[in-house]
């Protein structure tokens, strides 16, 4: 509707669901009086900041397709689901960890992040970071509840940064990065619950016997790329792994 002014909403203090998508808003200050708000969608506006007054019951917010450059000023204590996809965010270091203790799903696809620093949120279960320019993984050890991590279409060449404290991570998508050696893949052995891994469109996925090499390193995988791991594959990978161990022992 090309709205630029929403000051009229200030008097509707009992509103719980507000959708202001596809307008021309640059300021959300009038929403600070809506203390009963549960759900807010402001996709496709002209916002340069997600900073708002703390709203005590707000649980779901979407700021997709705006012009937001950082993650400062998001302090809603019951927020469980936050989408900031397709903005211009370069760093997550301004995130208020001490206030976002309910956040479970964070969507940051299609931003300008270079690193994962600042994203260690204790309750986070799902994190979408595809289509950024991430080249280093930092601060992941704080993501102790994380089950799903999407890092597709980034610039990772090494897999340093994963931690054994990430004991619930089951699904990891690394499609279309720059991972070229199986030595890097071996670093995922610290993830005790990893069951599904996507490595398509990385240089290592072009190697001979790629699937068997990965399964020899990560025998607990149930799915690699789009395919379920078959019993025969698993047995063959186990043989490769045992043979390598024997070779290691023989070496002087």
C-alpha positions in Angstrom: 0.0 0.0 0.0 3.1 2.3 -0.1 2.6 3.2 3.6 5.2 5.4 5.1 3.5 6.3 8.3 1.9 3.8 10.8 1.5 6.2 13.8 -2.3 5.4 13.7 -1.5 1.9 15.0 -0.3 3.4 18.4 -3.8 3.4 19.8 -4.5 -0.2 18.9 -2.7 -1.5 22.0 -4.4 -5.0 22.0 -3.3 -6.0 18.5 -1.6 -9.4 18.5 -0.9 -10.1 14.8 0.4 -7.3 12.5 1.5 -7.7 8.8 3.0 -4.6 7.3 4.8 -6.2 4.4 5.5 -4.6 1.0 5.3 -1.0 2.1 7.8 1.8 2.4 8.3 1.9 6.1 11.6 3.3 7.6 10.6 3.4 11.2 8.7 1.0 13.5 8.6 3.2 16.6 4.8 3.4 16.7 4.7 -0.3 17.4 6.3 0.2 20.8 2.9 0.7 22.4 1.6 -2.7 21.1 2.7 -4.6 24.2 0.4 -7.6 23.4 1.9 -8.3 20.0 2.7 -11.9 19.4 3.5 -12.0 15.6 5.0 -9.3 13.4 5.8 -9.3 9.7 7.5 -6.3 8.0 9.0 -7.9 4.9 9.9 -5.8 1.9 10.1 -2.4 3.4 12.9 0.2 3.7 14.0 -0.5 7.2 17.7 0.1 7.9 17.5 -1.2 11.5 15.6 -3.9 13.4 15.9 -2.0 16.6 12.6 -1.8 18.5 11.3 -1.3 22.0 11.3 -4.6 23.8 7.9 -6.3 23.4 7.3 -8.9 26.2 5.2 -11.4 24.3 6.5 -11.2 20.8 7.3 -14.7 19.5 7.6 -14.5 15.7 9.2 -11.7 13.7 10.1 -11.4 10.0 12.3 -8.5 8.7 13.0 -10.2 5.3 14.0 -8.1 2.3 14.8 -4.8 4.0 18.1 -2.8 4.2 19.2 -3.8 7.7 22.9 -3.8 8.2 23.3 -5.2 11.7 21.5 -7.2 14.4 21.4 -4.7 17.2 18.4 -3.7 19.2 16.5 -7.1 19.1 15.7 -7.8 22.7 12.3 -9.5 22.9 12.6 -12.2 25.6 10.0 -14.6 24.2 11.1 -14.4 20.6 11.3 -17.9 19.2 11.5 -17.4 15.4 13.4 -14.5 13.7 13.8 -14.1 10.0 16.2 -11.4 8.6 16.9 -13.0 5.2 17.9 -10.9 2.2 19.1 -7.9 4.1 22.6 -6.3 4.1 23.8 -7.7 7.5 27.6 -7.9 7.7 28.1 -9.1 11.3 26.1 -10.8 14.0 28.2 -9.4 16.8 25.5 -6.9 18.0 23.1 -9.7 18.9 21.7 -9.5 22.4 22.5 -13.0 23.7 21.4 -12.1 27.2 17.9 -11.2 26.1 17.2 -13.7 23.3 17.1 -16.8 25.5 14.0 -18.2 23.8 15.2 -18.0 20.2 15.0 -21.4 18.4 15.0 -20.5 14.7 17.1 -17.8 13.0 17.0 -17.2 9.3 19.9 -15.1 7.9 20.0 -16.4 4.3 21.1 -14.0 1.6 23.0 -11.4 3.7 26.7 -10.3 3.6 28.0 -12.2 6.6 31.7 -13.1 6.4 31.8 -15.1 9.7 29.6 -16.8 12.2 31.0 -14.9 15.1 28.3 -13.6 17.5 25.7 -16.3 16.8 26.1 -18.4 19.9 22.5 -18.5 21.2 21.9 -21.2 23.8 18.4 -22.4 22.7 18.9 -22.1 18.9 17.8 -25.3 17.1 17.8 -24.2 13.5 20.2 -21.7 11.8 20.0 -20.7 8.1 23.1 -19.0 6.8 23.0 -19.9 3.1 24.0 -17.4 0.4 26.4 -15.3 2.5 30.2 -14.8 2.1 31.2 -16.8 5.2 34.8 -18.0 5.1 35.4 -18.7 8.8 33.4 -20.5 11.5 33.7 -18.8 14.9 31.7 -19.1 18.1 29.9 -22.3 17.2 30.7 -24.0 20.4 27.9 -22.0 22.2 25.3 -23.6 19.9 24.7 -26.5 22.2 21.1 -27.2 21.2 21.5 -26.7 17.4 20.1 -29.5 15.3 20.1 -28.1 11.8 22.7 -25.8 10.2 22.5 -24.5 6.6 25.8 -23.1 5.2 25.1 -23.6 1.5 26.6 -21.2 -1.1 29.3 -19.7 1.1 33.1 -19.5 0.8 34.3 -22.1 3.3 37.6 -23.8 2.5 38.3 -25.2 5.9 36.0 -26.7 8.5 37.7 -25.5 11.7 35.2 -24.2 14.3 32.9 -27.2 14.8 32.9 -28.4 18.4 32.0 -31.5 20.4 29.7 -29.3 22.5 27.4 -29.2 19.4 26.0 -32.6 20.6 22.6 -32.3 18.9 23.7 -31.3 15.4 22.1 -33.8 13.1 21.8 -32.0 9.7 24.6 -30.0 8.1 24.3 -28.5 4.6 27.7 -27.4 3.1 26.7 -27.5 -0.6 28.6 -25.2 -2.9 31.6 -24.2 -0.8 35.3 -24.6 -1.4 36.1 -27.7 0.6 38.7 -29.6 -1.4 40.2 -32.2 0.9 38.9 -35.1 3.0 41.1 -33.9 5.8 38.7 -31.0 6.2 35.7 -33.4 6.2 37.5 -35.4 9.0 37.1 -32.4 11.2 33.3 -33.2 11.4 34.1 -36.2 13.5 33.7 -34.0 16.6 29.9 -33.9 15.9 28.5 -37.0 17.7 25.0 -36.8 16.4 25.6 -35.9 12.7 23.4 -38.0 10.6 22.8 -36.1 7.3 25.5 -34.2 5.4 25.3 -32.3 2.1 28.7 -31.8 0.3 27.6 -31.5 -3.3 29.3 -28.9 -5.5 32.4 -28.8 -3.3 35.8 -29.8 -5.0 36.0 -32.9 -2.8 32.8 -34.3 -4.2 34.5 -34.7 -7.6 37.1 -37.0 -6.2 37.1 -40.8 -7.0 35.2 -42.9 -4.5 34.0 -39.7 -2.8 31.0 -41.3 -1.0 33.1 -44.1 0.4 35.9 -41.7 1.5 33.3 -39.6 3.4 31.6 -42.6 5.0 35.0 -44.1 6.0 35.5 -40.8 8.0 31.9 -40.4 9.2 30.5 -43.9 9.6 27.4 -42.7 11.5 26.0 -40.8 8.6 22.5 -42.0 7.5 22.3 -39.7 4.5 25.0 -38.2 2.3 23.8 -35.6 -0.2 20.5 -36.7 -1.5 20.9 -40.4 -1.0 20.4 -42.7 2.0 23.5 -44.6 2.9 23.1 -48.3 1.9 24.4 -51.2 4.0 26.8 -52.4 1.2 28.3 -48.9 1.1 28.7 -48.8 4.8 30.4 -52.2 4.9 32.8 -51.1 2.1 33.6 -47.8 3.8 34.3 -49.7 7.0 36.8 -51.9 5.2 38.6 -48.9 3.8 38.7 -47.4 7.3 40.1 -50.6 8.8 42.7 -50.9 6.1 43.8 -47.3 6.7 44.2 -48.0 10.4 46.3 -51.1 9.7 48.5 -49.0 7.3 48.9 -46.4 10.0 50.1 -49.0 12.5 52.7 -50.5 10.0 54.2 -47.1 9.3 57.5 -46.5 11.2 
